[in-house]
């Protein structure tokens, strides 16, 4: 059976990573969470003091890009790869609301996007990959055989994110989560470099009222049809 490239784009907290992990596991494909890569760069910027408290030293971050080493390391207990920043597992740290508040600003930087897009294209050059993010179907893999654009109402996405952070022990408020979701939507959709938008040949998938099982079954069945025709 031929292998294809599956690109999953969409707004924050639409469940892109969950769906991508499920598809990759079922198809025995490689899964790449590009959002984790941008979050890791953001975490580095925060730790180095380049961003925070109203300040953003963009030049400082750009000058340090060669010092930022990113890699995914498969965790057999979890069944998927985790994000490592300079040989340190940062999977938990990059999922905090603090990182979420800054990641869209970091992702706007042309030099950051250029570096990460190059890494992502190299990861998926042999196909058999499921990659999720904001610009996978439009910039990273515009020739992907299957493109999915995921969306849901900001309120539904905020509720999901709120519950996820509470489960991790974070002290957060729903109102702050909703504000963050709406702010990220605007920045992601209006940035100059690789703005979030639906590829012309992508399937738009609104999962506002769908459970994880229904969501997976629909996209998985479609993926099998695409694979069969490829």
Sine and cosine of phi, psi and omega as CSV:
sin_phi,cos_phi,sin_psi,cos_psi,sin_omega,cos_omega
0.00,0.00,0.77,-0.64,0.01,-1.00
-0.91,0.41,0.52,-0.86,0.07,-1.00
-0.99,-0.17,0.53,-0.85,0.00,-1.00
-0.82,-0.58,0.09,-1.00,0.13,-0.99
-0.96,-0.27,0.78,-0.62,0.02,-1.00
-0.92,-0.39,0.87,-0.49,-0.03,-1.00
-0.94,-0.33,0.85,-0.53,0.00,-1.00
-0.88,-0.47,0.93,-0.37,0.02,-1.00
-0.91,-0.42,0.16,-0.99,0.06,-1.00
0.49,-0.87,-0.01,-1.00,-0.03,-1.00
-0.95,0.33,0.27,-0.96,0.01,-1.00
-0.90,0.43,0.53,-0.85,0.08,-1.00
0.86,0.50,0.56,0.83,0.10,-0.99
-0.99,-0.13,0.02,1.00,0.01,-1.00
1.00,0.05,0.37,0.93,-0.01,-1.00
-0.85,0.52,-0.74,0.68,-0.06,-1.00
-0.91,0.42,-0.65,0.76,0.01,-1.00
-0.88,0.48,-0.74,0.67,0.01,-1.00
-0.90,0.43,-0.69,0.72,-0.02,-1.00
-0.88,0.47,-0.67,0.74,0.03,-1.00
-0.88,0.47,-0.69,0.73,-0.01,-1.00
-0.89,0.45,-0.71,0.71,-0.01,-1.00
-0.90,0.43,-0.71,0.70,-0.02,-1.00
-0.88,0.48,-0.67,0.74,0.00,-1.00
-0.91,0.42,-0.71,0.71,-0.04,-1.00
-0.93,0.37,-0.61,0.79,-0.04,-1.00
-1.00,0.01,-0.12,0.99,-0.09,-1.00
0.87,0.49,0.69,0.72,0.05,-1.00
-0.98,-0.20,0.22,-0.98,0.12,-0.99
-0.99,0.15,0.69,-0.72,0.05,-1.00
-0.95,-0.30,0.75,-0.66,0.04,-1.00
-0.80,-0.60,0.88,-0.47,0.03,-1.00
-1.00,-0.09,1.00,-0.05,-0.06,-1.00
-0.92,0.38,-0.47,0.88,0.04,-1.00
-0.88,0.48,-0.58,0.82,0.03,-1.00
-0.90,0.44,-0.54,0.84,0.01,-1.00
-0.92,0.39,-0.70,0.71,0.03,-1.00
-0.92,0.38,-0.57,0.82,0.05,-1.00
-0.91,0.41,-0.62,0.78,0.00,-1.00
-0.91,0.41,-0.65,0.76,0.06,-1.00
-0.90,0.44,-0.64,0.77,0.04,-1.00
-0.89,0.45,-0.69,0.73,0.04,-1.00
-0.87,0.50,-0.67,0.74,0.05,-1.00
-0.86,0.50,-0.71,0.70,0.00,-1.00
-0.87,0.49,-0.62,0.78,0.02,-1.00
-0.93,0.38,-0.71,0.71,-0.03,-1.00
-0.91,0.42,-0.52,0.85,-0.01,-1.00
-1.00,0.05,-0.06,1.00,0.01,-1.00
0.98,0.18,0.28,0.96,-0.01,-1.00
-0.98,0.18,-0.35,0.94,0.01,-1.00
-0.62,-0.79,0.61,-0.79,0.00,-1.00
0.69,-0.72,0.44,-0.90,0.03,-1.00
0.82,0.57,0.61,0.79,0.05,-1.00
0.99,0.13,-0.01,1.00,0.00,-1.00
-0.95,-0.31,0.50,-0.86,0.07,-1.00
-0.50,-0.87,0.98,-0.22,0.02,-1.00
-1.00,0.02,0.99,0.11,-0.07,-1.00
-0.90,0.45,-0.68,0.73,-0.02,-1.00
-0.89,0.46,-0.62,0.78,0.02,-1.00
-0.88,0.48,-0.68,0.73,0.02,-1.00
-0.91,0.41,-0.71,0.71,0.00,-1.00
-0.86,0.51,-0.67,0.74,-0.01,-1.00
-0.92,0.40,-0.35,0.94,-0.03,-1.00
-0.99,-0.12,0.01,1.00,-0.11,-0.99
-0.84,0.54,-0.56,0.83,0.01,-1.00
-0.93,0.36,-0.29,0.96,0.01,-1.00
-1.00,0.02,-0.13,0.99,-0.06,-1.00
-0.99,-0.11,0.94,-0.34,0.01,-1.00
-0.96,-0.28,0.85,-0.53,-0.03,-1.00
-0.89,-0.45,0.65,-0.76,0.10,-0.99
-0.40,-0.92,0.42,-0.91,0.08,-1.00
-0.97,-0.24,0.74,-0.67,0.02,-1.00
-0.87,-0.49,0.84,-0.54,-0.05,-1.00
-0.92,0.40,0.75,-0.66,0.06,-1.00
-0.95,-0.30,0.96,-0.28,-0.06,-1.00
-0.89,0.46,-0.45,0.89,0.01,-1.00
-0.94,0.33,-0.55,0.84,-0.01,-1.00
-1.00,-0.04,-0.45,0.89,-0.01,-1.00
1.00,0.04,0.19,0.98,0.06,-1.00
-0.47,-0.88,0.21,-0.98,-0.04,-1.00
-0.99,0.10,0.55,-0.84,0.04,-1.00
-0.94,-0.34,0.39,-0.92,-0.06,-1.00
-0.99,0.11,0.77,-0.64,0.07,-1.00
-0.88,-0.47,0.75,-0.66,0.06,-1.00
-0.92,-0.39,0.91,-0.42,-0.04,-1.00
0.75,0.66,0.77,0.64,0.08,-1.00
0.93,0.36,0.26,0.97,0.06,-1.00
-0.90,-0.44,0.74,-0.67,0.06,-1.00
-0.93,0.36,0.90,-0.44,-0.04,-1.00
-0.87,-0.50,0.36,0.93,-0.08,-1.00
-0.83,0.56,-0.66,0.75,-0.01,-1.00
-0.96,0.27,-0.69,0.73,-0.06,-1.00
-0.89,0.46,-0.58,0.81,-0.08,-1.00
-0.98,0.21,-0.15,0.99,-0.04,-1.00
-0.99,-0.11,0.12,0.99,-0.04,-1.00
-0.98,0.21,0.32,-0.95,0.04,-1.00
-0.91,0.42,-0.54,0.84,0.02,-1.00
-0.85,0.52,-0.71,0.70,0.04,-1.00
-0.92,0.39,-0.65,0.76,0.02,-1.00
-0.85,0.52,-0.55,0.83,-0.04,-1.00
-0.93,0.36,-0.34,0.94,-0.07,-1.00
-0.90,-0.44,-0.27,0.96,-0.17,-0.99
-0.88,0.47,-0.59,0.81,-0.01,-1.00
-0.92,0.40,-0.55,0.84,0.04,-1.00
-0.93,0.36,-0.65,0.76,0.04,-1.00
-0.92,0.40,-0.64,0.77,-0.04,-1.00
-0.93,0.37,-0.26,0.97,0.04,-1.00
-0.96,0.27,-0.38,0.93,-0.14,-0.99
-0.95,0.32,0.83,-0.55,-0.08,-1.00
-0.84,0.54,-0.69,0.72,-0.05,-1.00
-0.92,0.40,-0.60,0.80,0.04,-1.00
-0.91,0.41,-0.74,0.68,-0.02,-1.00
-0.89,0.46,-0.66,0.75,-0.02,-1.00
-0.87,0.49,-0.70,0.71,-0.01,-1.00
-0.91,0.41,-0.72,0.70,-0.06,-1.00
-0.95,0.30,-0.59,0.80,0.05,-1.00
-0.87,0.49,-0.66,0.75,0.03,-1.00
-0.88,0.48,-0.69,0.73,0.03,-1.00
-0.89,0.45,-0.67,0.74,-0.03,-1.00
-0.91,0.40,-0.65,0.76,0.02,-1.00
-0.90,0.43,-0.59,0.81,0.03,-1.00
-0.92,0.38,-0.62,0.78,0.01,-1.00
-0.89,0.45,-0.52,0.85,-0.09,-1.00
-0.95,-0.31,0.27,0.96,-0.11,-0.99
-0.91,0.40,-0.40,0.92,-0.02,-1.00
-0.99,-0.15,0.19,0.98,-0.02,-1.00
0.89,0.45,-0.24,-0.97,-0.09,-1.00
0.89,0.46,0.64,0.77,-0.07,-1.00
-0.72,-0.70,0.59,-0.81,0.15,-0.99
-0.89,-0.45,0.88,-0.47,-0.09,-1.00
-0.81,-0.58,0.74,-0.68,0.02,-1.00
-0.86,-0.52,0.49,-0.87,-0.01,-1.00
0.10,-0.99,-0.62,-0.78,-0.03,-1.00
-0.92,-0.40,-0.45,0.89,-0.11,-0.99
-0.72,-0.70,0.48,0.88,-0.08,-1.00
-0.93,0.36,-0.73,0.68,-0.03,-1.00
-0.98,0.20,-0.27,0.96,-0.04,-1.00
-0.97,-0.24,-0.53,0.85,-0.10,-1.00
-0.85,-0.53,-0.79,0.61,-0.11,-0.99
-0.93,0.36,-0.79,0.62,0.01,-1.00
-0.73,-0.69,0.96,0.29,0.00,-1.00
-0.91,0.42,-0.29,0.96,0.01,-1.00
-0.99,-0.15,0.21,0.98,0.00,-1.00
-0.83,0.56,0.67,-0.74,-0.04,-1.00
-0.94,0.34,-0.51,0.86,0.03,-1.00
-0.77,-0.64,0.84,-0.55,0.03,-1.00
-0.83,-0.55,0.75,-0.66,0.03,-1.00
-0.83,-0.56,0.74,-0.67,0.06,-1.00
-0.91,-0.42,0.92,-0.39,-0.11,-0.99
-0.99,-0.15,0.64,-0.77,0.01,-1.00
-0.55,-0.83,0.29,-0.96,0.07,-1.00
-0.20,-0.98,0.29,-0.96,-0.02,-1.00
-0.91,0.42,0.53,-0.85,0.01,-1.00
-0.83,0.55,-0.60,0.80,-0.03,-1.00
-0.91,0.41,-0.70,0.72,0.01,-1.00
-0.90,0.43,-0.64,0.77,0.00,-1.00
-0.93,0.37,-0.60,0.80,0.02,-1.00
-0.91,0.41,-0.63,0.78,0.03,-1.00
-0.89,0.46,-0.70,0.71,0.01,-1.00
-0.87,0.49,-0.73,0.68,-0.02,-1.00
-0.91,0.41,-0.64,0.77,0.02,-1.00
-0.86,0.51,-0.75,0.66,0.00,-1.00
-0.90,0.43,-0.63,0.78,0.00,-1.00
-0.89,0.46,-0.70,0.71,-0.01,-1.00
-0.94,0.35,-0.60,0.80,0.06,-1.00
-0.89,0.46,-0.66,0.75,0.01,-1.00
-0.89,0.45,-0.43,0.90,0.01,-1.00
-1.00,0.01,0.02,1.00,0.04,-1.00
1.00,0.03,0.21,0.98,0.00,-1.00
-0.98,0.21,0.58,-0.81,0.06,-1.00
-1.00,-0.08,1.00,-0.08,-0.10,-0.99
-0.75,-0.66,0.31,-0.95,0.06,-1.00
-0.90,-0.43,0.60,-0.80,-0.01,-1.00
-0.85,0.53,-0.65,0.76,-0.04,-1.00
-0.87,0.49,-0.62,0.79,0.02,-1.00
-0.93,0.38,-0.61,0.79,0.01,-1.00
-0.91,0.41,-0.71,0.70,0.00,-1.00
-0.88,0.48,-0.68,0.73,0.02,-1.00
-0.88,0.48,-0.66,0.75,0.01,-1.00
-0.90,0.44,-0.68,0.73,0.02,-1.00
-0.87,0.49,-0.73,0.69,-0.03,-1.00
-0.92,0.39,-0.61,0.79,0.02,-1.00
-0.91,0.41,-0.69,0.72,0.00,-1.00
-0.91,0.41,-0.61,0.79,0.05,-1.00
-0.84,0.54,-0.72,0.69,-0.05,-1.00
-0.91,0.41,-0.75,0.66,-0.04,-1.00
-0.90,0.45,-0.71,0.70,-0.04,-1.00
-0.89,0.46,-0.58,0.81,-0.07,-1.00
-1.00,0.10,-0.33,0.94,-0.10,-1.00
-0.91,-0.41,0.02,1.00,-0.01,-1.00
-0.92,0.39,0.42,-0.91,-0.05,-1.00
-0.96,0.30,-0.62,0.79,-0.06,-1.00
-0.99,-0.15,0.87,-0.49,0.06,-1.00
0.77,0.64,0.86,0.51,0.01,-1.00
-0.90,0.43,0.45,-0.89,0.05,-1.00
-0.93,0.37,0.86,-0.51,0.07,-1.00
-0.38,-0.93,0.41,-0.91,-0.02,-1.00
-0.98,0.22,0.78,-0.62,0.10,-1.00
-0.91,0.42,0.54,-0.84,-0.07,-1.00
-0.85,0.53,-0.56,0.83,-0.05,-1.00
-0.98,-0.20,0.31,0.95,0.01,-1.00
-1.00,0.03,0.48,-0.88,0.11,-0.99
-1.00,0.06,0.85,-0.53,0.07,-1.00
-0.99,0.11,0.77,-0.63,-0.12,-0.99
-0.76,-0.65,0.96,-0.27,0.02,-1.00
-1.00,-0.04,0.92,-0.40,-0.04,-1.00
-0.95,-0.32,0.44,0.90,-0.02,-1.00
-0.80,0.60,-0.62,0.78,-0.10,-1.00
-0.86,-0.50,0.43,0.90,0.00,-1.00
-0.92,-0.39,0.60,-0.80,0.10,-1.00
-0.99,0.13,0.17,-0.98,-0.05,-1.00
-0.89,0.45,-0.61,0.79,-0.03,-1.00
-0.92,0.39,-0.74,0.67,0.02,-1.00
-0.86,0.50,-0.70,0.72,-0.02,-1.00
-0.86,0.52,-0.77,0.64,-0.03,-1.00
-0.89,0.45,-0.72,0.69,-0.06,-1.00
-0.86,0.51,-0.66,0.75,-0.02,-1.00
-0.91,0.41,-0.73,0.68,-0.05,-1.00
-0.96,0.29,-0.60,0.80,0.00,-1.00
-0.89,0.45,-0.69,0.72,0.03,-1.00
-0.88,0.47,-0.64,0.76,0.02,-1.00
-0.92,0.39,-0.64,0.77,0.01,-1.00
-0.87,0.49,-0.66,0.75,0.02,-1.00
-0.89,0.46,-0.61,0.79,0.03,-1.00
-0.92,0.39,-0.65,0.76,0.01,-1.00
-0.91,0.42,-0.69,0.73,0.01,-1.00
-0.88,0.48,-0.66,0.75,-0.03,-1.00
-0.90,0.44,-0.55,0.83,-0.03,-1.00
-0.99,0.10,-0.28,0.96,-0.10,-1.00
-0.97,0.24,0.00,0.00,0.00,0.00
